[in-house]
Amino acid sequence: QVQLVESGGGLVQPGGSLRLFCAASGFTFSSYYMSWYRQAPGKQRELVAGISTFGTTNYADSVKGRFTVSRDIAKNTVYLQMNSLKPEDTAVYYCRAERRALGNDYWGQGTQVTVSS
């Protein structure tokens, strides 16, 4: 059974930091492209950051220099380190696992991040 379980969200003040976790199970984690998306109220879901099986990363312009995505193959976990958080970073953050060669596309249930004073 495939599972992606996000955690680490919460309430933080502007300028603060949070680290999100996505624990994966039920598939070959090392073979999947992993990414983080977010969706704010009334807005479309958007890509935040992604990391390939080789460790190549990419980021949305809005988070470059502030967020860092990483993965630990041994722990089947992908992380999103978020620094210098802004109110506009408030959203539900989702973890996604993709392996296009197999047509596989999995999503987690999301974790809420709220940036507010």
N, C-alpha and C positions, 0 to 999 in steps of 0.2 A: 504494500500500500504506500503510495507516494504521499509524502508530507513535507510541507515547508512551513515552519513555525517561526514567526517573527516575535521578537521581544526587545525590550530596551527603550521603548517609547515612554513619553511622559510629558510633564509640564516643566519648562525651563525658561529662564529669563533671557531677554535679548542679550546676545554676546556670549551666552553659555554654550555648553557642549553636551552632546549625547552620543552614545554608541549603540547602534542597532545591531541585532543578531538575527540571523536566519539559519535555523538548524534544519538540514535536509536529511531525508531518509526515504528508502524505497526505490532508489534509482542510483545509477553510477554517477555520483556527484562530480567526479573529476572530468567527466566527458561532456559536461553541460556548461553552456554560457549562462552566467548568473548576473542578474541585474536587480536594481532597486528602482521602483516607480513610486510616485506619490500622486495623491488626488486630494485637492482642496475642495471645500464645499462650493458647489456651483461651477466647478471647473472640470476639464477633461483630465484623465490620468496622463501623466507625463513621465518620461524617462529621466531619472536622476543620475544614475551611474551604472556602468556595467563592467564586468571583468571576464575575460576569455579563459579558456582552458590553459592558455600559455601565460596568463597573468597580465595580458594587455588590458589597460583600462581606458574608459572614456567617460566623460562627464558632460552634463548639461552646462551651458555657459553660466547659468545663474548660480551654480555651486562650485565652479572651478576655483581652486585655491582654498576652499573652506571644507569640502567633504573629501573623504578618502575611502575608496572601496577596496576590500581585500578578501582573500579566501584562505581557509585552512583545510587542505585536502584531508589531513589525518582526522580532523574533527567534523568533516562534512558540514562546515559552517562558512557562511559569508557574512562579512561585517560592513557596516557603514559608519565611519567615524565622522561626526558632524560637529564642526567648530564654528565659532562666530555666528551663531544662529540668529536669524532675523524673524520678525513676525510673519513675513511672507513664506517662511519655510513650514508654517503650520499646515498640516495635512495628515492624511492616513498614508503610511508608507508600506508598500507591498514588495515582497520578494518574488522574483520570477526565475524559473529555470527553463532553458530552451535547448533542444537538440534538433535542429531543423532537418538533419539527415533522416531522422526517424519520425518527424512530424510531431514531436513531443513538446508540450508547452504547459508548464505547471505554475500555479500561483499560490501564494500564501494567503492567509486571512486578513493580514494587515495589522499594523500597530500605530496608534495615534501619537503624533508629535504635536505639541502645542507650545508655541513660543510667545510668551506674554509676560508683561510686568504686573 
